[in-house]
Amino acid sequence: MCSPFPVAMRAPTGGLKCQTHNAILSAMFDRSSDPAKNAHDPVSELLMGMRLRGASYGRLQLTPPFGIRFPAGPEARFHFVARGKVFLRTHGEAGRELACGDAVLLPSGGPHEIVTGPNVQIRDYDSYKMTPLCPDVAAVEACVKETSRENDTLIFTGRMEFELDTLHPLVGLMPQVMSVGALIGRQPELMPLLDAMEREMSEERVGAAGILARLADVIAASIVRGWVECGCGDATGWIEALRDPRLGRVIAALHREPGRNWTLAEMAHEMGSSRSVFAKRFVDVTGMTPQRYVLALRMRLAEQWFRRDKLSIDTAARRLGFGSQAAFARAFKRVVGEPPGHTRKKAAPNGAEMGKTGRGNGAAGRP
C-alpha cells in the first residue's frame, strides 16, 4: 500500500474506533471542555456553527492518460488519490502533483482540472457515464480493457456544502487549494483515516462507498480545522477581528443574535468602549461599518435559508428582526442583487435533484 508519509510515521489502524458521521464532524469543531476558556474565545464559539455536509461523491477508476475538467460550483470540491499520480491545475496556479494518499480541498469550488500529463485531452467531468453505488455515491469507469487494472488511477471525489450559519466570511478567506499534507505533523490521527480510504478504494468491499463518503467528510473538515488552528494563513480583517478579545466578543454576539435590533450603543457596550472608539476600530479591522456588517450577515443567512431550507420569506424576515416583509425584501435585493422570491425559486425543493437514489443530477446522484 503506497502512502505519502514515511513508514516510521505511520500509526497503527487497528485501534481506530467506529464513530457515527455526525459525532465525528461535531467533534471536529467542538469547543474546549473548559467553560471559562470558551466564554472568552470567539473563534471557538463561531467554529461551533460550522459544518461540512457531503452533497455527492464519485469513485473514479480511469486508465491513463486522461484529463478531467471540473466546472465551478457553489460547493467545495474534495479529491483523494488512492492509486496513481495526477496533477491538479487551477486558474493562475501551476499544476501541483497529487500522489497516492494525497487529499485536497478546494473550498470555493473554483474551476480546475485533474490531468496525468501536460498534453492530454481534457474531458468534462459531467460527460462521463455514472453508475450509482449507493445513495449519494456513483462510480465512473473509463478503463482500457487491454491494460492491467493495476495501472488504473483511483480517485475519490466529492462535492461538499459548508453550513455556515455563523461563519459566512470564512470560506472567502480560504486559499484556493488546501492540502492534507501540511497537517500530518500536527494531526497524526489523519494517517489512519487516509490509510482507511486507500484500502476501501482498492479492496471494494461491501459498503465501501458509504464508508468512503464519511471518511472524506472527516478529512475535509480536518483540513479546514488545521487552517484555522494555524492562524488562517494570510487572512486578515475578519479573522483579526475575531482574535481581538474585545472586538471578537461583539462579532460573536452579532452571530449569536442576528435578528436582534442592534444599535451602535449596544455593540459598543459589548466591546466595553465608547461608540466612536468602537465604530473606528470595527471599520479599521473589518473594512465595513458595524451596521453594514449586520445587514450583510442577515442577508447571507436569509440566502442560505432560502437555498437550503426553502424557508418562507415572511419567516426569514421575522427571524432576522424586520418589521415587515417589504422592508426585508428591499434590503435583500440591495445586498444580494435580486428579490428574495427569485432566490427561493432557484433553489430546488428537497430531493428534486436527487432522483430516487441520492443527490445530484439524475438517479445516480451526480457528484
Secondary structure, 3 states (H helix, E strand, C coil): CCCCCCHHHCCCCCCCCCCCHHHHHHHHCCCCCCHHHHHCCHHHHHHCCEEEEEEEEEEEEECCCCEEEECCCCCEEEEEEEECCEEEEECCEEEEEECCCCEEEECCCCCEEEECCCCCCEEEHHHCCEEEEECCEEEEEECCCCCCHHHCEEEEEEEEEEEECCCCCHHHHCCCCEECHHHCCCCCCHHHHHHHHHHHHHHCCCCHHHHHHHHHHHHHHHHHHHHHHCCCCCCCCHHHHHHCHHHHHHHHHHHHCCCCCCCHHHHHHHHCCCHHHHHHHHHHHHCCCHHHHHHHHHHHHHHHHHHHHCCCHHHHHHHCCCCCHHHHHHHHHHHHCCCHHHHHHHCCCCCCCCCCCCCCCCCCCCC
